[in-house]
Amino acid sequence: MVLVDKLDELGRPAWIALAILGFVAWWPIGLAVLAFFIGSGRMGCWHHYDDGKWQNHMGRWQSKMERMQEKMDRMRSRMEARGAGPWWGTPPSSGNRAFDDYRTETLRRLEEEQREFKEFLERLRFAKDRAEFDQFMADRRNRAQGEAPQAQPQG
């Protein structure tokens, strides 16, 4: 597909121009170009063209979100260590001490459950990675054994 490679070199504006010209010439052509453009991932921000390959950058966004969550957790722990007032970290008193104690305990329990869930997700990701790696190694071993030269009987 020489045309596709050339348009990829020129970038997204070339694809958009081709789609517009296709609509001007005959609307089904423009629709086909637009469908290919969207379907191949060349339009979305989930994919990025780099080094001749379309790459998924979902991991980049995931790592940014994780770093932001870590920063928020560090800031929250520092503020709690300083004993921040009702305007930060702890809600203002409702006037009913029993309810305030219940609310504090419930929030503490929910934060503990959130922490445990994050740890569970980390273990789950590790187990998935381990399973994929083990499968790769098993496939590699099987391939190496299948390629090994077999002794031919002398006759």
N, C-alpha and C positions, 0 to 999 in steps of 0.2 A: 504494500500500500504506500506508494511513493507520495501520493497526495496527502495522506494522513500524516506521514512523517514530516513533510514540508510545512503543513499547517501547525504541527506540534512545535516545530522550530520557531515559527513566527509568533506562537502564543495564542492566548485566549481571544484577543481582538480579531485575529484572522478567522477563527471559528465563528465568531459572531457575525463577521462580515459575510462569510459564506452562507450562513443561515439566512441573513437578510436578503442576499442576492437570490437564494433559492426561493424565498417567499415572493420576491418580485417576479422572478421568471415563471414559476408555477408553484402554487402553495404546497402540493404534496412533496416536492423536492425540499423546500424549506423545512417542512415538518419532519421529513426523514433525517435531514442534517441535524436538526434540533434534538430529535430522539437519540441519534447516535452520540451527539455531544453530551447530553445529560447521562445517557446510559453507560457510557464509557468512563464516567467519573471525571471528565475533563472540565466540567463546569463547577462541581461542588467544592466546598472548602475542606471536605474530608480527605481529598486526595491531592497530591502535589507532584508535578512532573519534575524529576531530578535525575540527572545522569542517564537519560534515555529510558527511564522507567517511571511508571506511575507508582507512587508510594503513599501508603496510608499513614497519616500523622495523628491518628487517634491516640496513640501512646504519648505523644507530646502533650496533648491537652490533658490526658489523664495525669501525667506527672505534674503539670502545672497546678491542677486542682489539688493533688495530694500535698504539694509544697505549700499552697495557700492554707489548707486545713491544718498542717503542722504549725505554721506561723500563728494561726488563730488560737490553736491549743496552747502554744507557748505564751502568747499574750494573756490568755485567760488565766493560766497558772500563775504568771507573775502578778497579775492584778489580785488574784485570790490570796497570794502570799503576802501582799502588802496590806491586806485587810480593807479592800476597797469598800466604800460606803454603799448605800442603797441604790445609787445611780449607776453602779457597775457591778455585775456579777450576781448580786442578790436582789431579788425583787423587794419593793417596799413592803412594810408590814401592813397586813390587812386589819389589824386591830384585834384579831382573834388568835391568841398564841397557839392553841391546839391546831388550828388550820395552818398557821405558818410552819409549825413543826412537821405536820403531814406533808405540806408542799415541799419543804426542804428535803425531807427523806425521799419523797417520790422523785424529785429532780436528781438527787444523788444516785438513786437506784437506776434511773434512766441513763445517766451518764456512764454508770458501770456497765449496763447492758450494751450501750453503744461501743464502749471500749472492747468488750468481749466479742461483739459482732465484728468489729474491725480485725481483731486477732483471728477470728474464725475465717474471714475472707482471705487474710494473708496466708493462713494454713491451706486453704482451699486452692489458692493460686499456686502455692508451692507444690502441692500434691499434683495439680494438673501439669505444671512444668516438669515435675519428676516423671510422671507417666509418659509425657511426650518424649522426654529424653531417653527413657528406658526403651520405648518403642523404636526410636531412631537407632539406638545401639543394637537392639535385637535384629532389626532389618539389615543393618550394616554387617553384623556377624553372619546372618543367613546368606547375604549376597557374597561375602568373602568365602564362605564355605562352598557355595554353588559355583564359584569361579575357579576354585582350586583345581589344578590339573589332576586328572585321575590316571592311575597307572594302567597301561594297556597290557593285556596278557601277551606274552611272547609265544608264538606258535610254531 
